[in-house]
Amino acid sequence: MRKLFLYIIILVCTVRCSVNYSLSGASISPDVKTFSVSYIANHAANKQATLSDVFTEGLKDKFRSDAGLSLVSSGADLQFSGNITDYTTSYQGVTASQLAAQTRLTIAVKIKFVNKNDEKQNYEKRFSAYRDFDATESLSNVEDALIAEISEEIIESIFMESVANW
């Protein structure tokens, strides 16, 4: 019994030392210490003034807080760059009186991810999300809240795609 207990302790320590796990779902190699995020420029046809800052700062905050990595300006272990490719509204559904029932705000971001320590994990991918709101509402009335929700979802997807290798 004592040998079994000792074996389990050694096994747990060995596994724990090979990969860092966190409550966020990230599994980050212990040799990954730094990350960088280039400015996420807005290339969407419809410009929204704060969107680039929301994504750039949101990615930085996510990796600082949930991955515990240090932000650096160059030479990072994990590198993110990209741009906003879509910021559109479209009508969804029609009421009996032939009016739109809902409006959909869609945001898409193209991200290039480079992992200097494991090139097999590199990717260039489009992430998108949307939220519907009542068509009688003005976008300007709900825009800030919708951008916050959509950007949070997209940033979480980028995070999971980058560091949740399971």
N, C-alpha and C positions, 0 to 999 in steps of 0.2 A: 504494500500500500504506500509505503514511504517512497519507494522508487517511482511509483506511478505519479505521485504528487510532484516529485522533483522533475520528472520528465515533462509534465504538463507546464510547470513553471518555466523550464528552459524553452519549450516550444512556444509559449506565449511571448516570451522575451525576444526570441528569434524573429517571429512574425512581426511583432511590434516595431522592431528596429529596422525592418526592411521597407515598410510603408507607413506613412503617417495617415491616420484616419481621423476624421473629425465628425462632429454631429451634423455638419452641413452636407454630408454625403461625399465629400471630396476624399480622394485617395491620391495623395501627392508624395512623390518620391522624396526622401529626406535630403537629396542633393539639390532639390529645387528650393531656392531661398528668395529669389527676387522676381519681379514682374514689371512690365512697362505697358502703358496704354498710350498710343499715339492719338492725337486729336481726331475724333470721329466727325468728319466733315459732313455737312448736309448737302447731298447731291439730288435730293428729291425735287420733283418739279414744283411742288407746293412747299415753300419754305416756312418753317416755324422757328422763331427767333431763339428759343432756349433749347431746342432739341439736341443740338450737338453737345452742349454742356451737360445736359441730363445724362446722355449715354456715356460720355467720356468720364465724368465724375462718378457716375453710378458704377461703372466697371471698376474704377479704382477703389471705391468704397467696398464693393463686394469682395474683391480679392484681398484687401487689407484685413477686413473683419472676419470673413468666413474661411479664408485659406491661411491667414497669418503670415502672409508674405510681405516683403519689403518692396515698396515702390521705388524704382530707379529710373533715370531718364534714358539710359542706354546700356546695352550689353546684358539685358535681363535674361534669366533662365526661361521665362514665359513672356512672349511678346504678342500684343494685340494691336491691330490696326484695322481700319475699315472706314465705311461711310454709310450714311443713311440713304437708302435707295428709294424709299416710298413713304409718303405721308399723304394719304388720300381719304376722302369721305365718299361714301356711296349709299344709295338708298336701298333699304331692305324691306321686302314685304309691302303689300298694298292693302289699304283698308277698303271697306265696301264703297266708300265715296271716292275711290281712285286716288287717294293720297298715300304718300309713303308713311308706313307705320313706324319705321325705325331708320336711323342713320348709323352707318358703320364707319368708325375711324380705324384705319389700318396703318401700321407703321412697320417698315422692314429695314433691316440693317444687314449689310454684307460685312462679315468679319474674317480677317486673316489671322490665324493663330499659329505661332511658331514656338515649339518647345525645343530649345537648344540641346537639351539632354536626351531627347527621344524623338527623332524626326518622324517616326511612324505615327505620332500623335498630331502632327501638323495638319491643318485643314484650312480651307477657304469655303465659307458656307453662308447662306442667306438665312436669317432668323426673322420671323415675323409674328405679329400678334394683332388682335383687333378687339375692340369693344363696341357694342351697340348701345345707342341711346335713343330716347324718344325723339321722333322727327320734329316734334313741336318745339323742342329745345334748340337754342342757338348753340353752335359749337363753342363759341367764346364763353358761354356759361359753364360748360362742362369740360373744356379742353384741358385745363391743368390737372384735374383729377384723373381724366382718362389717360393722359400722357404718363402720369405717375404709375398707374396700374399696368399699362402696356409695357413701359420701359422696364419695370420691375420683372415682369414675366420674361421678357426677352433677355435681360441680363442674367436671370436665373438659368435660362436655357443655355446661354453662352458659357456660364460657369460650369454647369453640369457636363456640357460637351467637352470642355477643356480639362477638367480635373476629376471627373467621376468615371474612372476606367474600370467598370465592372461588368 
